[in-house]
Amino acid sequence: MSINRQPQTYFPMSQRFFSSDLLKLDCAQEADRIGAMLRESVFHRFKKKGLVVAFSGGVDSSVVGALAVRALGKERVFGLLLPERDSASETPGLSRLVVEHFGIQYAHEDITPILKVAGCYRRRDEAIRHRVPDYDSDCKCKIILPPVVDSDQYRVFKLVVQYPDGRQTETCLDLTAYLGIVAASNFKQRTRKMLEYYHADRLNYAVSGTPNRLEYDQGFFVKLGDGAADVKPIAHLYKTQVYQMAAFLQLPEVI
Amino acid sequence: MHTSAISNHAGEIRDFIIANFLFGEAGSLQNNTSFIGDGIIDSTGILELVMFLENTYGIKVQPEEMLPENFDSVNRLAVFLTLKSSKVAAAERGFRV
């Protein structure tokens, strides 16, 4: 369940044209509205006792966590920290900072062993070697897209590889490599969701998703991975509005 | 000069599109139908088109050539392919002289 798509925004009569002011939120009112939705959904529709939230250390999951604590009480929110081998080095610290800021119970579960057994890394590396034959497990990589505003060309994913000696290469992904890398990488989000539901089931809690409006609208999530949830409290908010909520909810500045 | 080549390429491309994206049902596909506009091909499909061109015709499509004006219909693709193939052939002849 996602909240109704129209947040309560305020814009004066003098500004009835398209502008960034259209994104301004009455954060207090919106937080109350989201809170009411959470209580109605979690307690009354689902008959659950609380909410599981996975924290990445980013602003989206932090805002969801804050809204959940505000609506349900910190004793009814369970946090999950689910890093893996390729997670950014600052992720564990930031996500721990957030859950301790909220004062909620949480568990830290490194999903690297599960991913290794499932062959996530091996399959992804095999797909990469289809385009970069000398890629090995000592290399780092990321997938990028060119900016959308620079030209009319179709935006095709590129693979950036960093070798142990610091060299970097950039390669366009062909269909086989692209699909193989995405398929292998999707293990990560699906493994995280598996653990979220494990804890939700043992606690009789519901599971929250953390997509913002752009991610939700554009399908930027993994099906049955981070796309799966019982509630998605900020799926109607643009990123700009998520940051407004983060400030209103007084999240740590570093987030 | 390229008219018959363009026509031949258009036929081959059309057959590929019908077989791989329309699953044998040509429906209302015209040679000037917009692939993206009519929802025939998505972003992954563009990669599939590139793979088809490169594997079938031995050309290398550069990222800056992946433009709607080159890729977004049977006709546009046929013109792009014909011109690209001509350039490749001319370059190869130049090396042999």
Interface residues (C-beta under 8 A of the other chain):
Chain A: P146 S151 D152 Q153 Y154 R155 V156 K158 C172 L173 D174 L175 T176 Y178 L179
Chain B: S43 T44 I46 L47 E48 V50 M51 P63 E64 E65 M66 L67 P68 E69 F71
